[in-house]
């Protein structure tokens, strides 16, 4: 197969090392104080101040030595102990397209495959091309995503995102499939959030095929309309990667986000195969789908 979000860093040494260093420094401090005490009050006060500063340094050093951190953190050196290191989300990388923004999992690579009309972006998992994200932008005469009707009605108008059944022979009704049907799509949930004054549709769909490929796919779809364009972001992952360790569902996971702007329909689709869904792909798919916004 990552958000797209200040640490103090110290060198990690053993407790024994900390103890030995502390005792090694203290004898050096004490003789200075005793020697300067014979040279008058002014020198004594100066030496005392110096000894206090050194003692304080020893205490600070001891505290730092006793702090355990990862080797990567220790590599930043002493400067990092003072200023700290800002946290960064290395799981995701920000992507800015024409009119939209989205976070891409850092271990996904760009793909040249074109699946849908108006597709402007496609990234896929390094280890499983079934887990991927697509963004489409198409012209529209709608002023808002709500002009397409309910989320369910909107999905019916862009059902090509879920794939088409190509098998035409007769089949028995079994395994949850109707007679002569070898593919199904079920809406698990939908929402209509308003973000930055823009209306969005979020739809979670589980698609399954009779051949049991990847156990199915979870697809998260986010859609919105802006400036005459429909934006749709679809993120997809396999069912097994969606519910790690669970076997309740079987299907393909696809997340689709859509919006209209400037007379164009923008669609972002992210999907993952069933096996990768169970292995943690759900985190990346949902984070990626939820990050999609119109610019």
Secondary structure, 3 states (H helix, E strand, C coil): CCCCCCECCCCCCCHHHHHHHHHHHHHHHHHHHHHHHHHCHHHHHHHHHHHHHHHHHHHHHHHHHCCCCCHHHHCCCHHHHHHCECCCCCCEEEEECCCEEEEEECCEEECCCCCCCCEEEEEEECCCCCCEEEEEEEECCCCCHHHHCCHHHHHHHCHHHHCCCCCCCCCCCCCCCCCCCCEEEEEEEEECCEECCEEEEEEEEEEEECCCHHHCEEEEEEEEEECCEEEEEEEEEEHHHHCCCCCCCCCEEEEEEEEEECCEEEEEEEECCHHHHHHHHHHHHHHHHHCCEEC
